[in-house]
Amino acid sequence: MRAKEWTVRIELTEDGDDTAARAELVTDDGVEMEGQGRARRNPSDPAVPLIGDELAVSRALADLAERLALTTQRDIAASAETPAPGRSW
């Protein structure tokens, strides 16, 4: 059995109370896909940068998962449109 490895890389950037995350998926075949997420601290909330990071990353991963699911749905639909081979009986 051949093992496969897909890698997800997370990049975070912060600008004041705004945090942006980018989640990039790379398959072992070189296919790349990315998701984006953002978080903004409410001025009335305490400044806890880790919470902004977690929220932005969770949103980026959710976006990535949604994009991957849509790609999968398109691939399934495309493969279903391929005619089945004819039977000789």
N, CA, C and O atoms as a Tinker XYZ file with bonds, in Angstrom:
   356  protein
     1  N      0.846000   -1.166000    0.000000    73     2
     2  CA     0.000000    0.000000    0.000000    64     1     3
     3  C      0.901000    1.241000    0.000000    63     2     4     5
     4  O      1.892000    1.310000    0.728000    81     3
     5  N      0.537000    2.196000   -0.818000    73     3     6
     6  CA     1.293000    3.437000   -0.910000    64     5     7
     7  C      0.711000    4.453000    0.057000    63     6     8     9
     8  O     -0.487000    4.732000    0.019000    81     7
     9  N      1.541000    5.004000    0.914000    73     7    10
    10  CA     1.104000    6.054000    1.839000    64     9    11
    11  C      1.143000    7.398000    1.114000    63    10    12    13
    12  O      2.024000    7.653000    0.294000    81    11
    13  N      0.187000    8.234000    1.429000    73    11    14
    14  CA     0.132000    9.580000    0.858000    64    13    15
    15  C      0.300000   10.586000    1.990000    63    14    16    17
    16  O     -0.064000   10.329000    3.138000    81    15
    17  N      0.857000   11.726000    1.636000    73    15    18
    18  CA     1.017000   12.774000    2.636000    64    17    19
    19  C      0.593000   14.103000    2.034000    63    18    20    21
    20  O      1.103000   14.528000    0.998000    81    19
    21  N     -0.350000   14.748000    2.705000    73    19    22
    22  CA    -0.780000   16.084000    2.335000    64    21    23
    23  C     -0.349000   17.018000    3.455000    63    22    24    25
    24  O     -0.416000   16.665000    4.632000    81    23
    25  N      0.088000   18.193000    3.084000    73    23    26
    26  CA     0.597000   19.147000    4.060000    64    25    27
    27  C     -0.289000   20.391000    4.090000    63    26    28    29
    28  O     -0.680000   20.917000    3.047000    81    27
    29  N     -0.598000   20.848000    5.296000    73    27    30
    30  CA    -1.315000   22.111000    5.464000    64    29    31
    31  C     -0.368000   23.075000    6.159000    63    30    32    33
    32  O      0.171000   22.784000    7.227000    81    31
    33  N     -0.180000   24.210000    5.538000    73    31    34
    34  CA     0.686000   25.263000    6.096000    64    33    35
    35  C     -0.207000   26.431000    6.480000    63    34    36    37
    36  O     -1.047000   26.872000    5.697000    81    35
    37  N     -0.012000   26.927000    7.702000    73    35    38
    38  CA    -0.801000   28.052000    8.200000    64    37    39
    39  C      0.104000   29.283000    8.300000    63    38    40    41
    40  O      1.198000   29.224000    8.861000    81    39
    41  N     -0.373000   30.390000    7.749000    73    39    42
    42  CA     0.356000   31.658000    7.850000    64    41    43
    43  C     -0.549000   32.664000    8.544000    63    42    44    45
    44  O     -1.696000   32.859000    8.139000    81    43
    45  N     -0.041000   33.292000    9.574000    73    43    46
    46  CA    -0.795000   34.293000   10.337000    64    45    47
    47  C     -0.138000   35.654000   10.192000    63    46    48    49
    48  O      1.086000   35.775000   10.223000    81    47
    49  N     -0.969000   36.676000   10.033000    73    47    50
    50  CA    -0.477000   38.049000   10.062000    64    49    51
    51  C     -1.386000   38.855000   10.980000    63    50    52    53
    52  O     -2.603000   38.673000   10.989000    81    51
    53  N     -0.782000   39.738000   11.741000    73    51    54
    54  CA    -1.544000   40.575000   12.664000    64    53    55
    55  C     -1.286000   42.038000   12.358000    63    54    56    57
    56  O     -0.167000   42.443000   12.042000    81    55
    57  N     -2.353000   42.818000   12.461000    73    55    58
    58  CA    -2.266000   44.258000   12.278000    64    57    59
    59  C     -3.196000   44.886000   13.315000    63    58    60    61
    60  O     -4.398000   45.020000   13.087000    81    59
    61  N     -2.628000   45.265000   14.446000    73    59    62
    62  CA    -3.447000   45.810000   15.522000    64    61    63
    63  C     -4.394000   44.751000   16.053000    63    62    64    65
    64  O     -3.961000   43.695000   16.514000    81    63
    65  N     -5.691000   45.033000   15.989000    73    63    66
    66  CA    -6.710000   44.094000   16.479000    64    65    67
    67  C     -7.196000   43.124000   15.406000    63    66    68    69
    68  O     -8.090000   42.318000   15.660000    81    67
    69  N     -6.617000   43.196000   14.215000    73    67    70
    70  CA    -7.011000   42.322000   13.111000    64    69    71
    71  C     -5.991000   41.200000   12.935000    63    70    72    73
    72  O     -4.783000   41.437000   12.954000    81    71
    73  N     -6.485000   39.993000   12.766000    73    71    74
    74  CA    -5.638000   38.836000   12.494000    64    73    75
    75  C     -6.155000   38.160000   11.230000    63    74    76    77
    76  O     -7.354000   37.926000   11.083000    81    75
    77  N     -5.240000   37.852000   10.328000    73    75    78
    78  CA    -5.591000   37.145000    9.096000    64    77    79
    79  C     -4.828000   35.830000    9.075000    63    78    80    81
    80  O     -3.673000   35.761000    9.496000    81    79
    81  N     -5.485000   34.789000    8.580000    73    79    82
    82  CA    -4.849000   33.480000    8.462000    64    81    83
    83  C     -5.040000   32.964000    7.045000    63    82    84    85
    84  O     -6.071000   33.190000    6.412000    81    83
    85  N     -4.035000   32.276000    6.573000    73    83    86
    86  CA    -4.080000   31.626000    5.262000    64    85    87
    87  C     -3.689000   30.174000    5.486000    63    86    88    89
    88  O     -2.612000   29.890000    6.009000    81    87
    89  N     -4.559000   29.261000    5.093000    73    87    90
    90  CA    -4.287000   27.829000    5.211000    64    89    91
    91  C     -4.056000   27.293000    3.805000    63    90    92    93
    92  O     -4.942000   27.377000    2.955000    81    91
    93  N     -2.876000   26.743000    3.555000    73    91    94
    94  CA    -2.544000   26.229000    2.231000    64    93    95
    95  C     -2.373000   24.718000    2.309000    63    94    96    97
    96  O     -1.581000   24.209000    3.103000    81    95
    97  N     -3.123000   24.013000    1.478000    73    95    98
    98  CA    -3.033000   22.554000    1.378000    64    97    99
    99  C     -2.222000   22.218000    0.138000    63    98   100   101
   100  O     -2.474000   22.752000   -0.942000    81    99
   101  N     -1.244000   21.331000    0.297000    73    99   102
   102  CA    -0.457000   20.841000   -0.832000    64   101   103
   103  C     -0.484000   19.322000   -0.777000    63   102   104   105
   104  O     -0.077000   18.718000    0.216000    81   103
   105  N     -0.973000   18.703000   -1.864000    73   103   106
   106  CA    -1.009000   17.246000   -1.915000    64   105   107
   107  C      0.343000   16.723000   -2.383000    63   106   108   109
   108  O      1.179000   17.479000   -2.877000    81   107
   109  N      0.542000   15.425000   -2.222000    73   107   110
   110  CA     1.816000   14.860000   -2.671000    64   109   111
   111  C      1.919000   14.835000   -4.195000    63   110   112   113
   112  O      2.988000   14.565000   -4.742000    81   111
   113  N      0.804000   15.117000   -4.884000    73   111   114
   114  CA     0.825000   15.253000   -6.344000    64   113   115
   115  C      1.064000   16.698000   -6.769000    63   114   116   117
   116  O      1.081000   16.993000   -7.964000    81   115
   117  N      1.247000   17.599000   -5.811000    73   115   118
   118  CA     1.523000   18.992000   -6.116000    64   117   119
   119  C      0.297000   19.874000   -6.278000    63   118   120   121
   120  O      0.422000   21.039000   -6.654000    81   119
   121  N     -0.887000   19.338000   -6.000000    73   119   122
   122  CA    -2.101000   20.149000   -6.090000    64   121   123
   123  C     -2.136000   21.098000   -4.895000    63   122   124   125
   124  O     -1.902000   20.684000   -3.759000    81   123
   125  N     -2.427000   22.358000   -5.153000    73   123   126
   126  CA    -2.482000   23.364000   -4.092000    64   125   127
   127  C     -3.875000   23.965000   -4.004000    63   126   128   129
   128  O     -4.550000   24.177000   -5.011000    81   127
   129  N     -4.283000   24.234000   -2.775000    73   127   130
   130  CA    -5.578000   24.857000   -2.514000    64   129   131
   131  C     -5.396000   25.697000   -1.254000    63   130   132   133
   132  O     -4.595000   25.351000   -0.385000    81   131
   133  N     -6.138000   26.801000   -1.153000    73   131   134
   134  CA    -5.992000   27.615000    0.056000    64   133   135
   135  C     -7.321000   28.116000    0.572000    63   134   136   137
   136  O     -8.303000   28.224000   -0.162000    81   135
   137  N     -7.324000   28.418000    1.853000    73   135   138
   138  CA    -8.478000   29.003000    2.512000    64   137   139
   139  C     -8.035000   30.233000    3.285000    63   138   140   141
   140  O     -6.881000   30.336000    3.700000    81   139
   141  N     -8.956000   31.158000    3.475000    73   139   142
   142  CA    -8.664000   32.419000    4.164000    64   141   143
   143  C     -9.565000   32.566000    5.379000    63   142   144   145
   144  O    -10.713000   32.123000    5.369000    81   143
   145  N     -9.043000   33.183000    6.412000    73   143   146
   146  CA    -9.840000   33.469000    7.597000    64   145   147
   147  C     -9.388000   34.760000    8.250000    63   146   148   149
   148  O     -8.220000   35.138000    8.156000    81   147
   149  N    -10.310000   35.431000    8.907000    73   147   150
   150  CA    -9.995000   36.692000    9.593000    64   149   151
   151  C    -10.656000   36.713000   10.952000    63   150   152   153
   152  O    -11.676000   36.065000   11.187000    81   151
   153  N    -10.046000   37.476000   11.839000    73   151   154
   154  CA   -10.632000   37.723000   13.156000    64   153   155
   155  C    -10.320000   39.164000   13.529000    63   154   156   157
   156  O     -9.246000   39.676000   13.215000    81   155
   157  N    -11.257000   39.808000   14.193000    73   155   158
   158  CA   -11.061000   41.188000   14.653000    64   157   159
   159  C    -11.536000   41.252000   16.091000    63   158   160   161
   160  O    -12.658000   40.863000   16.414000    81   159
   161  N    -10.656000   41.751000   16.948000    73   159   162
   162  CA   -10.993000   41.863000   18.363000    64   161   163
   163  C    -11.963000   43.012000   18.589000    63   162   164   165
   164  O    -11.769000   44.123000   18.097000    81   163
   165  N    -12.993000   42.718000   19.335000    73   163   166
   166  CA   -13.927000   43.743000   19.753000    64   165   167
   167  C    -13.191000   44.640000   20.751000    63   166   168   169
   168  O    -12.566000   44.124000   21.677000    81   167
   169  N    -13.245000   45.948000   20.596000    73   167   170
   170  CA   -12.514000   46.837000   21.510000    64   169   171
   171  C    -12.874000   46.639000   22.986000    63   170   172   173
   172  O    -12.076000   46.972000   23.862000    81   171
   173  N    -14.053000   46.108000   23.267000    73   171   174
   174  CA   -14.432000   45.899000   24.663000    64   173   175
   175  C    -13.894000   44.585000   25.224000    63   174   176   177
   176  O    -13.996000   44.346000   26.427000    81   175
   177  N    -13.321000   43.727000   24.371000    73   175   178
   178  CA   -12.752000   42.467000   24.827000    64   177   179
   179  C    -11.298000   42.654000   25.258000    63   178   180   181
   180  O    -10.619000   43.554000   24.765000    81   179
   181  N    -10.818000   41.813000   26.173000    73   179   182
   182  CA    -9.410000   41.906000   26.569000    64   181   183
   183  C     -8.507000   41.508000   25.394000    63   182   184   185
   184  O     -8.899000   40.704000   24.548000    81   183
   185  N     -7.314000   42.067000   25.351000    73   183   186
   186  CA    -6.353000   41.760000   24.280000    64   185   187
   187  C     -5.663000   40.431000   24.592000    63   186   188   189
   188  O     -4.759000   40.358000   25.424000    81   187
   189  N     -6.120000   39.379000   23.896000    73   187   190
   190  CA    -5.518000   38.048000   24.033000    64   189   191
   191  C     -5.214000   37.566000   22.612000    63   190   192   193
   192  O     -6.063000   36.949000   21.968000    81   191
   193  N     -3.996000   37.850000   22.122000    73   191   194
   194  CA    -3.670000   37.539000   20.729000    64   193   195
   195  C     -3.909000   36.078000   20.338000    63   194   196   197
   196  O     -4.276000   35.805000   19.195000    81   195
   197  N     -3.709000   35.145000   21.251000    73   195   198
   198  CA    -3.908000   33.736000   20.933000    64   197   199
   199  C     -5.338000   33.455000   20.484000    63   198   200   201
   200  O     -5.558000   32.638000   19.590000    81   199
   201  N     -6.309000   34.124000   21.098000    73   199   202
   202  CA    -7.709000   33.904000   20.722000    64   201   203
   203  C     -7.951000   34.368000   19.281000    63   202   204   205
   204  O     -8.630000   33.683000   18.516000    81   203
   205  N     -7.408000   35.507000   18.915000    73   203   206
   206  CA    -7.532000   35.980000   17.528000    64   205   207
   207  C     -6.877000   35.018000   16.550000    63   206   208   209
   208  O     -7.411000   34.761000   15.472000    81   207
   209  N     -5.704000   34.481000   16.931000    73   207   210
   210  CA    -5.023000   33.504000   16.084000    64   209   211
   211  C     -5.893000   32.266000   15.891000    63   210   212   213
   212  O     -6.082000   31.791000   14.772000    81   211
   213  N     -6.417000   31.755000   16.999000    73   211   214
   214  CA    -7.240000   30.542000   16.937000    64   213   215
   215  C     -8.475000   30.753000   16.062000    63   214   216   217
   216  O     -8.817000   29.899000   15.244000    81   215
   217  N     -9.133000   31.878000   16.237000    73   215   218
   218  CA   -10.348000   32.147000   15.477000    64   217   219
   219  C    -10.043000   32.309000   13.991000    63   218   220   221
   220  O    -10.747000   31.747000   13.151000    81   219
   221  N     -9.010000   33.064000   13.662000    73   219   222
   222  CA    -8.649000   33.272000   12.260000    64   221   223
   223  C     -8.239000   31.955000   11.606000    63   222   224   225
   224  O     -8.619000   31.682000   10.467000    81   223
   225  N     -7.468000   31.142000   12.316000    73   223   226
   226  CA    -7.040000   29.851000   11.764000    64   225   227
   227  C     -8.229000   28.917000   11.591000    63   226   228   229
   228  O     -8.329000   28.228000   10.575000    81   227
   229  N     -9.133000   28.884000   12.568000    73   227   230
   230  CA   -10.301000   28.005000   12.430000    64   229   231
   231  C    -11.139000   28.420000   11.228000    63   230   232   233
   232  O    -11.685000   27.565000   10.530000    81   231
   233  N    -11.246000   29.708000   10.982000    73   231   234
   234  CA   -12.006000   30.183000    9.832000    64   233   235
   235  C    -11.292000   29.863000    8.516000    63   234   236   237
   236  O    -11.937000   29.529000    7.522000    81   235
   237  N     -9.967000   29.965000    8.513000    73   235   238
   238  CA    -9.200000   29.616000    7.310000    64   237   239
   239  C     -9.321000   28.124000    7.013000    63   238   240   241
   240  O     -9.469000   27.736000    5.855000    81   239
   241  N     -9.261000   27.287000    8.045000    73   239   242
   242  CA    -9.398000   25.847000    7.843000    64   241   243
   243  C    -10.812000   25.483000    7.392000    63   242   244   245
   244  O    -10.990000   24.591000    6.563000    81   243
   245  N    -11.816000   26.171000    7.935000    73   243   246
   246  CA   -13.196000   25.927000    7.512000    64   245   247
   247  C    -13.372000   26.322000    6.041000    63   246   248   249
   248  O    -14.043000   25.619000    5.286000    81   247
   249  N    -12.773000   27.438000    5.639000    73   247   250
   250  CA   -12.836000   27.874000    4.251000    64   249   251
   251  C    -12.140000   26.858000    3.352000    63   250   252   253
   252  O    -12.650000   26.511000    2.287000    81   251
   253  N    -10.976000   26.385000    3.784000    73   251   254
   254  CA   -10.240000   25.370000    3.028000    64   253   255
   255  C    -11.072000   24.089000    2.903000    63   254   256   257
   256  O    -11.141000   23.500000    1.825000    81   255
   257  N    -11.693000   23.663000    3.986000    73   255   258
   258  CA   -12.524000   22.455000    3.960000    64   257   259
   259  C    -13.699000   22.623000    2.997000    63   258   260   261
   260  O    -14.039000   21.694000    2.264000    81   259
   261  N    -14.312000   23.791000    2.997000    73   259   262
   262  CA   -15.431000   24.070000    2.085000    64   261   263
   263  C    -14.967000   24.005000    0.634000    63   262   264   265
   264  O    -15.648000   23.427000   -0.213000    81   263
   265  N    -13.821000   24.590000    0.352000    73   263   266
   266  CA   -13.290000   24.574000   -1.014000    64   265   267
   267  C    -12.951000   23.142000   -1.453000    63   266   268   269
   268  O    -13.207000   22.758000   -2.594000    81   267
   269  N    -12.374000   22.363000   -0.534000    73   267   270
   270  CA   -12.039000   20.983000   -0.842000    64   269   271
   271  C    -13.306000   20.169000   -1.098000    63   270   272   273
   272  O    -13.341000   19.345000   -2.012000    81   271
   273  N    -14.340000   20.393000   -0.299000    73   271   274
   274  CA   -15.609000   19.689000   -0.492000    64   273   275
   275  C    -16.230000   20.048000   -1.844000    63   274   276   277
   276  O    -16.748000   19.170000   -2.535000    81   275
   277  N    -16.184000   21.323000   -2.226000    73   275   278
   278  CA   -16.727000   21.736000   -3.529000    64   277   279
   279  C    -15.951000   21.108000   -4.679000    63   278   280   281
   280  O    -16.536000   20.676000   -5.672000    81   279
   281  N    -14.638000   21.059000   -4.538000    73   279   282
   282  CA   -13.808000   20.413000   -5.563000    64   281   283
   283  C    -14.159000   18.941000   -5.672000    63   282   284   285
   284  O    -14.244000   18.396000   -6.773000    81   283
   285  N    -14.363000   18.297000   -4.533000    73   283   286
   286  CA   -14.739000   16.881000   -4.526000    64   285   287
   287  C    -16.084000   16.672000   -5.211000    63   286   288   289
   288  O    -16.246000   15.740000   -5.998000    81   287
   289  N    -17.042000   17.536000   -4.913000    73   287   290
   290  CA   -18.360000   17.421000   -5.542000    64   289   291
   291  C    -18.258000   17.576000   -7.059000    63   290   292   293
   292  O    -18.910000   16.842000   -7.802000    81   291
   293  N    -17.443000   18.529000   -7.520000    73   291   294
   294  CA   -17.254000   18.713000   -8.960000    64   293   295
   295  C    -16.595000   17.488000   -9.583000    63   294   296   297
   296  O    -16.978000   17.053000  -10.670000    81   295
   297  N    -15.603000   16.933000   -8.889000    73   295   298
   298  CA   -14.910000   15.743000   -9.408000    64   297   299
   299  C    -15.850000   14.544000   -9.488000    63   298   300   301
   300  O    -15.798000   13.777000  -10.449000    81   299
   301  N    -16.704000   14.383000   -8.486000    73   299   302
   302  CA   -17.683000   13.285000   -8.503000    64   301   303
   303  C    -18.650000   13.470000   -9.667000    63   302   304   305
   304  O    -18.940000   12.524000  -10.400000    81   303
   305  N    -19.146000   14.695000   -9.833000    73   303   306
   306  CA   -20.081000   14.968000  -10.927000    64   305   307
   307  C    -19.426000   14.723000  -12.285000    63   306   308   309
   308  O    -20.053000   14.173000  -13.190000    81   307
   309  N    -18.185000   15.125000  -12.425000    73   307   310
   310  CA   -17.479000   14.928000  -13.691000    64   309   311
   311  C    -17.265000   13.448000  -13.978000    63   310   312   313
   312  O    -17.381000   13.010000  -15.122000    81   311
   313  N    -16.957000   12.686000  -12.952000    73   311   314
   314  CA   -16.723000   11.258000  -13.178000    64   313   315
   315  C    -18.027000   10.526000  -13.446000    63   314   316   317
   316  O    -18.023000    9.507000  -14.137000    81   315
   317  N    -19.139000   11.014000  -12.922000    73   315   318
   318  CA   -20.441000   10.387000  -13.154000    64   317   319
   319  C    -20.923000   10.654000  -14.568000    63   318   320   321
   320  O    -21.713000    9.879000  -15.106000    81   319
   321  N    -20.460000   11.740000  -15.179000    73   319   322
   322  CA   -20.868000   12.066000  -16.545000    64   321   323
   323  C    -20.157000   11.189000  -17.573000    63   322   324   325
   324  O    -20.573000   11.111000  -18.729000    81   323
   325  N    -19.093000   10.539000  -17.145000    73   323   326
   326  CA   -18.376000    9.648000  -18.051000    64   325   327
   327  C    -19.240000    8.422000  -18.298000    63   326   328   329
   328  O    -19.643000    7.753000  -17.347000    81   327
   329  N    -19.527000    8.122000  -19.535000    73   327   330
   330  CA   -20.399000    6.974000  -19.794000    64   329   331
   331  C    -19.775000    5.671000  -19.308000    63   330   332   333
   332  O    -18.567000    5.459000  -19.409000    81   331
   333  N    -20.619000    4.826000  -18.789000    73   331   334
   334  CA   -20.148000    3.506000  -18.359000    64   333   335
   335  C    -19.794000    2.688000  -19.584000    63   334   336   337
   336  O    -20.428000    2.832000  -20.630000    81   335
   337  N    -18.792000    1.831000  -19.470000    73   335   338
   338  CA   -18.428000    1.012000  -20.639000    64   337   339
   339  C    -19.598000    0.099000  -21.038000    63   338   340   341
   340  O    -20.339000   -0.397000  -20.189000    81   339
   341  N    -19.738000   -0.102000  -22.326000    73   339   342
   342  CA   -20.816000   -0.954000  -22.823000    64   341   343
   343  C    -20.600000   -2.411000  -22.429000    63   342   344   345
   344  O    -19.469000   -2.855000  -22.232000    81   343
   345  N    -21.690000   -3.133000  -22.319000    73   343   346
   346  CA   -21.593000   -4.553000  -21.991000    64   345   347
   347  C    -21.769000   -5.363000  -23.271000    63   346   348   349
   348  O    -22.544000   -4.998000  -24.155000    81   347
   349  N    -21.064000   -6.422000  -23.346000    73   347   350
   350  CA   -21.126000   -7.226000  -24.566000    64   349   351
   351  C    -22.093000   -8.395000  -24.439000    63   350   352   353
   352  O    -22.022000   -9.321000  -25.246000    81   351
   353  N    -22.966000   -8.390000  -23.489000    73   351   354
   354  CA   -23.923000   -9.488000  -23.352000    64   353   355
   355  C    -25.243000   -8.984000  -23.625000    63   354   356
   356  O    -26.215000   -9.737000  -23.568000    81   355
